[in-house]
Amino acid sequence: MKNFFNSKWMYRLFALLLAVLLFAYVNSAKVSSTRQQTSTNSGKTSLTATKKESVRVPLQLDVNSQKYFVTGYPEMVKVVLSGPSALVTTTANTQNFKVYASLKGLGTGLHKVKLHIEGLNKDIQSRLTPRTITVDVQTRKTKSFKIQTKYNSNNIAEGYVAGKPTTGTTSVKATGAAGEIARITSVVAQINVPQQAKTSVNSQAIIEALDKSGKTVNVILTPSTTTANLPITANGKTKKVNVKFKAKNGSSNTDYKFTSTTKSIEVIGTSAELADLDDLTVSVDVSGITKTSTKTVSLNSSEYNVKSISPNRIKVKVQATATDDE
């Protein structure tokens, strides 16, 4: 046994074992290094990935708004952001930057100014559309005006009249360029009256500043709306009466029967006009009807000596039956 440990074979086996262990160690270190490099490259790729995205942001003006009133500029501008993907996405979502135009030191009149961006991360590039704008800088002015009312009287039903309209606010303040304020000749609250209106209107009315031609003036009104009331009443007394039908232009050997879903109508007139009016006889043109037909009859208030009739159109079903000649 002692001779074995001292033999050449023993040294050869020991050398072989050391070689196997050394190979395994080197191979393991190489695999670990490769994995680490792959992971590093992956992280590096993620960090260096780029992206481009367009966003629309409000344009801000750096101006003394107490002294000047500015018009002609766009409310929103387009910004194209490009750079690291994560930064671009975050910036587009939060919009934690601003686009502005500096008007400091400019007097009244038209000016072409450059737009600027502030608050962007240094790793993000940007492109503005538009890059420059033209603005009109005018002296700011505020003036009070009394509110007038306006409505379409043609929408009021026949036989009804409108009273004096009233508004919840009697005056407004108009703010804008001095030149625009000078153009204002009236400030009106537009009352929306529905067609064939028979009852008073209570609604929210939009207030407008108008020039002598009736065109809207570009100013800020405070308030811009108001409550409005337009009383609408019958122009006389009202009365409900029954409806009767009679044939017109009929055949002598034919009987006509009339039916309608409208059993009564409302008439408006003076006390004298309505005193003896208990029913309304409506003539229906039956010429050419031999069996059954539906007619629409128009009622003219002047024919019945009243101010208005409602409804003024009635659908009537006509049934014609031939009679035996004697």
JOTA-V831513 format. One record per residue. N is the residue number from 1. SS is DSSP state (h for helix, s for strand, l for the rest). Layout:
# JOTA-V831513
n | ss
N | SS
N | SS
This chain:
# JOTA-V831513
n | ss
1 | l
2 | h
3 | h
4 | h
5 | h
6 | l
7 | l
8 | h
9 | h
10 | h
11 | h
12 | h
13 | h
14 | h
15 | h
16 | h
17 | h
18 | h
19 | h
20 | h
21 | h
22 | h
23 | h
24 | h
25 | h
26 | h
27 | h
28 | h
29 | h
30 | h
31 | h
32 | h
33 | h
34 | h
35 | h
36 | h
37 | h
38 | h
39 | h
40 | h
41 | h
42 | h
43 | h
44 | h
45 | h
46 | h
47 | h
48 | h
49 | l
50 | s
51 | s
52 | s
53 | s
54 | s
55 | s
56 | s
57 | s
58 | s
59 | s
60 | s
61 | s
62 | s
63 | l
64 | l
65 | l
66 | l
67 | l
68 | s
69 | s
70 | s
71 | s
72 | l
73 | l
74 | l
75 | l
76 | s
77 | s
78 | s
79 | s
80 | s
81 | s
82 | s
83 | s
84 | s
85 | h
86 | h
87 | h
88 | h
89 | h
90 | h
91 | h
92 | h
93 | h
94 | h
95 | l
96 | l
97 | l
98 | s
99 | s
100 | s
101 | s
102 | s
103 | l
104 | l
105 | l
106 | l
107 | l
108 | l
109 | s
110 | s
111 | s
112 | s
113 | s
114 | s
115 | s
116 | s
117 | s
118 | s
119 | l
120 | l
121 | l
122 | l
123 | l
124 | l
125 | s
126 | s
127 | s
128 | s
129 | s
130 | l
131 | l
132 | s
133 | s
134 | s
135 | s
136 | s
137 | s
138 | s
139 | s
140 | s
141 | s
142 | s
143 | s
144 | s
145 | s
146 | s
147 | s
148 | s
149 | s
150 | s
151 | l
152 | l
153 | h
154 | h
155 | h
156 | s
157 | l
158 | l
159 | l
160 | s
161 | s
162 | s
163 | l
164 | l
165 | l
166 | s
167 | s
168 | l
169 | l
170 | l
171 | s
172 | s
173 | s
174 | s
175 | s
176 | s
177 | s
178 | h
179 | h
180 | h
181 | h
182 | h
183 | h
184 | l
185 | l
186 | s
187 | s
188 | s
189 | s
190 | s
191 | l
192 | l
193 | l
194 | l
195 | l
196 | l
197 | s
198 | l
199 | l
200 | l
201 | s
202 | s
203 | s
204 | s
205 | s
206 | s
207 | s
208 | s
209 | s
210 | s
211 | l
212 | l
213 | l
214 | l
215 | l
216 | s
217 | l
218 | l
219 | l
220 | s
221 | s
222 | s
223 | l
224 | l
225 | s
226 | s
227 | s
228 | s
229 | s
230 | s
231 | l
232 | s
233 | s
234 | s
235 | l
236 | l
237 | s
238 | s
239 | s
240 | s
241 | s
242 | s
243 | s
244 | s
245 | s
246 | s
247 | s
248 | s
249 | l
250 | l
251 | l
252 | l
253 | l
254 | s
255 | s
256 | s
257 | s
258 | s
259 | s
260 | l
261 | l
262 | l
263 | l
264 | s
265 | s
266 | s
267 | s
268 | s
269 | s
270 | l
271 | h
272 | h
273 | h
274 | h
275 | h
276 | l
277 | l
278 | l
279 | s
280 | s
281 | s
282 | s
283 | s
284 | s
285 | s
286 | l
287 | l
288 | l
289 | l
290 | l
291 | l
292 | s
293 | s
294 | s
295 | s
296 | s
297 | s
298 | s
299 | l
300 | l
301 | h
302 | h
303 | h
304 | h
305 | l
306 | l
307 | l
308 | s
309 | s
310 | s
311 | l
312 | l
313 | s
314 | s
315 | s
316 | s
317 | s
318 | s
319 | s
320 | s
321 | s
322 | s
323 | l
324 | l
325 | l
326 | l
